[in-house]
Structure formats: C-alpha cells, structure tokens
Amino acid sequence: MVNGRPKATGVRKQVMDCIKQHPDMTYEEIGSIVGCTRQRVGKIAGVGRKNPRRFRRDITVGKVAELYNGNLRIWEMAKAFDCAQATVSRRLREAGISKSICYSRGKILYLESTDKGR
C-alpha cells in the first residue's frame, strides 16, 4: 500500500497494451476495462506529446485559408472537413486570424508560397 491506496502496478502497461491492441477504442472504454478514469488513460497515452488519436494532421492551415478566402463560414468549413468548429478556429488562429476578424471578413489571408524558384 502507498498512502493508504493499493499500489497501481501495471496500470500503465495495461493501458498501453489495450491501446495497441484496440486502437479504435475510446479512452473511456479502455478505462472501464483497466479500472481507471478516461482522464488517467489520456494522461498515460499522451505523456509529453500530442495525442495522435485526437490531432487532425490532414487539416492544414493552407487548406483552411483556401476555404476562408472562398468566403465560407467556420461552420461550413468544419462541415467540409468533417471536424469540429474549434479545429477550424484553431487553424485560423495559427494563420493569424482571430474569431472577430473572421466574423467581419475584414482580412484576406495570404500565405507565402513555398516555391523558392519563383
């Protein structure tokens, strides 16, 4: 016993094994199997790094900027990408556009070209 609680030996290993064996399971389901909370499973799975199960790498700032310049609203962009509106807002903030600017449509987003030869 540690501080009046049973020692949680192997919980980390059980969580990591469960994530490897069942990548489609949610943290809540894994927690119910292992016997801990979904928050604890999330901490164990994502210690010191972004959780790859939650990070949408396919939605880039460039793609969001292209739709933004096409005069789409945030909810329309989120529907097009099949993601949450918060994801679209986050990418717009990374591009330097705040929510208030986005609502007023006062700024056209120009991204620098990656072509060095032009």
ChimeraX commands (.cxc) that place a marker at each C-alpha (Angstrom):
marker #1 position 0.00,0.00,0.00 radius 0.5
marker #1 position 1.08,3.53,-0.80 radius 0.5
marker #1 position -0.54,6.34,1.21 radius 0.5
marker #1 position -3.48,4.10,2.12 radius 0.5
marker #1 position -4.17,3.10,-1.51 radius 0.5
marker #1 position -3.35,-0.18,-3.21 radius 0.5
marker #1 position -0.26,0.09,-5.37 radius 0.5
marker #1 position -1.26,0.53,-9.02 radius 0.5
marker #1 position 1.29,-1.75,-10.59 radius 0.5
marker #1 position 0.85,-2.49,-14.22 radius 0.5
marker #1 position -1.87,0.06,-14.94 radius 0.5
marker #1 position 0.37,1.89,-17.40 radius 0.5
marker #1 position 1.30,-1.35,-19.11 radius 0.5
marker #1 position -2.33,-2.48,-19.26 radius 0.5
marker #1 position -3.43,0.85,-20.75 radius 0.5
marker #1 position -0.66,0.87,-23.37 radius 0.5
marker #1 position -1.32,-2.76,-24.30 radius 0.5
marker #1 position -5.03,-2.05,-24.65 radius 0.5
marker #1 position -4.35,0.99,-26.87 radius 0.5
marker #1 position -2.03,-1.06,-29.09 radius 0.5
marker #1 position -4.43,-4.00,-29.36 radius 0.5
marker #1 position -7.59,-1.92,-29.82 radius 0.5
marker #1 position -6.73,1.44,-31.45 radius 0.5
marker #1 position -10.41,2.10,-32.22 radius 0.5
marker #1 position -11.48,2.03,-28.55 radius 0.5
marker #1 position -12.17,5.27,-26.71 radius 0.5
marker #1 position -10.30,6.26,-23.55 radius 0.5
marker #1 position -13.48,5.77,-21.56 radius 0.5
marker #1 position -13.83,2.16,-22.77 radius 0.5
marker #1 position -10.16,1.46,-22.02 radius 0.5
marker #1 position -10.55,2.99,-18.56 radius 0.5
marker #1 position -13.53,0.79,-17.76 radius 0.5
marker #1 position -11.55,-2.31,-18.74 radius 0.5
marker #1 position -8.40,-1.34,-16.83 radius 0.5
marker #1 position -10.22,0.19,-13.87 radius 0.5
marker #1 position -9.33,3.88,-14.07 radius 0.5
marker #1 position -10.81,7.08,-15.48 radius 0.5
marker #1 position -10.65,8.23,-19.09 radius 0.5
marker #1 position -8.58,11.23,-17.96 radius 0.5
marker #1 position -5.99,8.89,-16.47 radius 0.5
marker #1 position -5.90,6.84,-19.67 radius 0.5
marker #1 position -5.38,10.06,-21.64 radius 0.5
marker #1 position -2.51,11.09,-19.41 radius 0.5
marker #1 position -0.87,7.70,-19.72 radius 0.5
marker #1 position -1.34,7.60,-23.50 radius 0.5
marker #1 position -0.17,11.13,-24.20 radius 0.5
marker #1 position 2.59,11.86,-21.70 radius 0.5
marker #1 position 4.79,14.59,-23.11 radius 0.5
marker #1 position 3.37,14.53,-26.64 radius 0.5
marker #1 position 0.25,15.35,-28.55 radius 0.5
marker #1 position -2.22,12.53,-28.70 radius 0.5
marker #1 position -2.20,11.29,-32.32 radius 0.5
marker #1 position -5.73,9.94,-31.94 radius 0.5
marker #1 position -7.07,13.47,-31.47 radius 0.5
marker #1 position -4.81,15.61,-33.68 radius 0.5
marker #1 position -6.06,16.19,-37.24 radius 0.5
marker #1 position -2.91,16.42,-39.36 radius 0.5
marker #1 position -4.90,16.36,-42.58 radius 0.5
marker #1 position -6.47,19.77,-41.87 radius 0.5
marker #1 position -3.67,22.21,-42.62 radius 0.5
marker #1 position -3.53,25.96,-42.31 radius 0.5
marker #1 position -3.29,26.19,-46.11 radius 0.5
marker #1 position -6.49,24.22,-46.68 radius 0.5
marker #1 position -8.40,26.26,-44.12 radius 0.5
marker #1 position -7.03,29.50,-45.60 radius 0.5
marker #1 position -8.19,28.44,-49.06 radius 0.5
marker #1 position -11.74,27.88,-47.83 radius 0.5
marker #1 position -11.62,31.06,-45.74 radius 0.5
marker #1 position -10.71,33.07,-48.84 radius 0.5
marker #1 position -13.63,31.39,-50.57 radius 0.5
marker #1 position -15.90,33.21,-48.10 radius 0.5
marker #1 position -17.01,30.13,-46.20 radius 0.5
marker #1 position -18.07,30.46,-42.59 radius 0.5
marker #1 position -16.40,28.49,-39.82 radius 0.5
marker #1 position -19.27,26.02,-39.51 radius 0.5
marker #1 position -19.25,25.49,-43.29 radius 0.5
marker #1 position -15.51,24.80,-43.25 radius 0.5
marker #1 position -15.96,22.39,-40.33 radius 0.5
marker #1 position -18.68,20.57,-42.24 radius 0.5
marker #1 position -16.46,20.36,-45.33 radius 0.5
marker #1 position -13.57,18.89,-43.30 radius 0.5
marker #1 position -15.89,16.76,-41.13 radius 0.5
marker #1 position -14.37,18.15,-37.95 radius 0.5
marker #1 position -15.25,20.40,-35.04 radius 0.5
marker #1 position -15.54,24.16,-35.42 radius 0.5
marker #1 position -12.83,24.51,-32.79 radius 0.5
marker #1 position -10.36,22.76,-35.10 radius 0.5
marker #1 position -11.06,25.23,-37.89 radius 0.5
marker #1 position -10.83,28.18,-35.47 radius 0.5
marker #1 position -7.50,26.87,-34.18 radius 0.5
marker #1 position -6.05,26.66,-37.70 radius 0.5
marker #1 position -7.28,30.17,-38.48 radius 0.5
marker #1 position -5.59,31.46,-35.31 radius 0.5
marker #1 position -2.37,29.75,-36.43 radius 0.5
marker #1 position -2.70,31.71,-39.68 radius 0.5
marker #1 position -3.12,34.96,-37.75 radius 0.5
marker #1 position -6.89,35.39,-38.00 radius 0.5
marker #1 position -8.91,35.89,-34.83 radius 0.5
marker #1 position -12.55,34.99,-34.41 radius 0.5
marker #1 position -13.64,38.63,-34.58 radius 0.5
marker #1 position -11.77,39.19,-37.85 radius 0.5
marker #1 position -13.27,36.01,-39.22 radius 0.5
marker #1 position -16.79,37.17,-38.45 radius 0.5
marker #1 position -16.24,40.58,-40.03 radius 0.5
marker #1 position -14.44,39.17,-43.09 radius 0.5
marker #1 position -12.10,42.14,-42.93 radius 0.5
marker #1 position -8.91,40.33,-43.79 radius 0.5
marker #1 position -7.88,38.29,-46.82 radius 0.5
marker #1 position -5.40,35.63,-45.89 radius 0.5
marker #1 position -2.22,35.47,-47.93 radius 0.5
marker #1 position 0.11,32.56,-47.29 radius 0.5
marker #1 position 3.64,32.73,-48.56 radius 0.5
marker #1 position 4.38,30.34,-51.36 radius 0.5
marker #1 position 6.78,27.54,-50.59 radius 0.5
marker #1 position 8.26,27.78,-54.10 radius 0.5
marker #1 position 11.71,29.35,-53.78 radius 0.5
marker #1 position 12.36,29.32,-57.54 radius 0.5
marker #1 position 9.73,31.91,-58.44 radius 0.5
marker link #1:1,2 radius 0.2
marker link #1:2,3 radius 0.2
marker link #1:3,4 radius 0.2
marker link #1:4,5 radius 0.2
marker link #1:5,6 radius 0.2
marker link #1:6,7 radius 0.2
marker link #1:7,8 radius 0.2
marker link #1:8,9 radius 0.2
marker link #1:9,10 radius 0.2
marker link #1:10,11 radius 0.2
marker link #1:11,12 radius 0.2
marker link #1:12,13 radius 0.2
marker link #1:13,14 radius 0.2
marker link #1:14,15 radius 0.2
marker link #1:15,16 radius 0.2
marker link #1:16,17 radius 0.2
marker link #1:17,18 radius 0.2
marker link #1:18,19 radius 0.2
marker link #1:19,20 radius 0.2
marker link #1:20,21 radius 0.2
marker link #1:21,22 radius 0.2
marker link #1:22,23 radius 0.2
marker link #1:23,24 radius 0.2
marker link #1:24,25 radius 0.2
marker link #1:25,26 radius 0.2
marker link #1:26,27 radius 0.2
marker link #1:27,28 radius 0.2
marker link #1:28,29 radius 0.2
marker link #1:29,30 radius 0.2
marker link #1:30,31 radius 0.2
marker link #1:31,32 radius 0.2
marker link #1:32,33 radius 0.2
marker link #1:33,34 radius 0.2
marker link #1:34,35 radius 0.2
marker link #1:35,36 radius 0.2
marker link #1:36,37 radius 0.2
marker link #1:37,38 radius 0.2
marker link #1:38,39 radius 0.2
marker link #1:39,40 radius 0.2
marker link #1:40,41 radius 0.2
marker link #1:41,42 radius 0.2
marker link #1:42,43 radius 0.2
marker link #1:43,44 radius 0.2
marker link #1:44,45 radius 0.2
marker link #1:45,46 radius 0.2
marker link #1:46,47 radius 0.2
marker link #1:47,48 radius 0.2
marker link #1:48,49 radius 0.2
marker link #1:49,50 radius 0.2
marker link #1:50,51 radius 0.2
marker link #1:51,52 radius 0.2
marker link #1:52,53 radius 0.2
marker link #1:53,54 radius 0.2
marker link #1:54,55 radius 0.2
marker link #1:55,56 radius 0.2
marker link #1:56,57 radius 0.2
marker link #1:57,58 radius 0.2
marker link #1:58,59 radius 0.2
marker link #1:59,60 radius 0.2
marker link #1:60,61 radius 0.2
marker link #1:61,62 radius 0.2
marker link #1:62,63 radius 0.2
marker link #1:63,64 radius 0.2
marker link #1:64,65 radius 0.2
marker link #1:65,66 radius 0.2
marker link #1:66,67 radius 0.2
marker link #1:67,68 radius 0.2
marker link #1:68,69 radius 0.2
marker link #1:69,70 radius 0.2
marker link #1:70,71 radius 0.2
marker link #1:71,72 radius 0.2
marker link #1:72,73 radius 0.2
marker link #1:73,74 radius 0.2
marker link #1:74,75 radius 0.2
marker link #1:75,76 radius 0.2
marker link #1:76,77 radius 0.2
marker link #1:77,78 radius 0.2
marker link #1:78,79 radius 0.2
marker link #1:79,80 radius 0.2
marker link #1:80,81 radius 0.2
marker link #1:81,82 radius 0.2
marker link #1:82,83 radius 0.2
marker link #1:83,84 radius 0.2
marker link #1:84,85 radius 0.2
marker link #1:85,86 radius 0.2
marker link #1:86,87 radius 0.2
marker link #1:87,88 radius 0.2
marker link #1:88,89 radius 0.2
marker link #1:89,90 radius 0.2
marker link #1:90,91 radius 0.2
marker link #1:91,92 radius 0.2
marker link #1:92,93 radius 0.2
marker link #1:93,94 radius 0.2
marker link #1:94,95 radius 0.2
marker link #1:95,96 radius 0.2
marker link #1:96,97 radius 0.2
marker link #1:97,98 radius 0.2
marker link #1:98,99 radius 0.2
marker link #1:99,100 radius 0.2
marker link #1:100,101 radius 0.2
marker link #1:101,102 radius 0.2
marker link #1:102,103 radius 0.2
marker link #1:103,104 radius 0.2
marker link #1:104,105 radius 0.2
marker link #1:105,106 radius 0.2
marker link #1:106,107 radius 0.2
marker link #1:107,108 radius 0.2
marker link #1:108,109 radius 0.2
marker link #1:109,110 radius 0.2
marker link #1:110,111 radius 0.2
marker link #1:111,112 radius 0.2
marker link #1:112,113 radius 0.2
marker link #1:113,114 radius 0.2
marker link #1:114,115 radius 0.2
marker link #1:115,116 radius 0.2
marker link #1:116,117 radius 0.2
marker link #1:117,118 radius 0.2
view
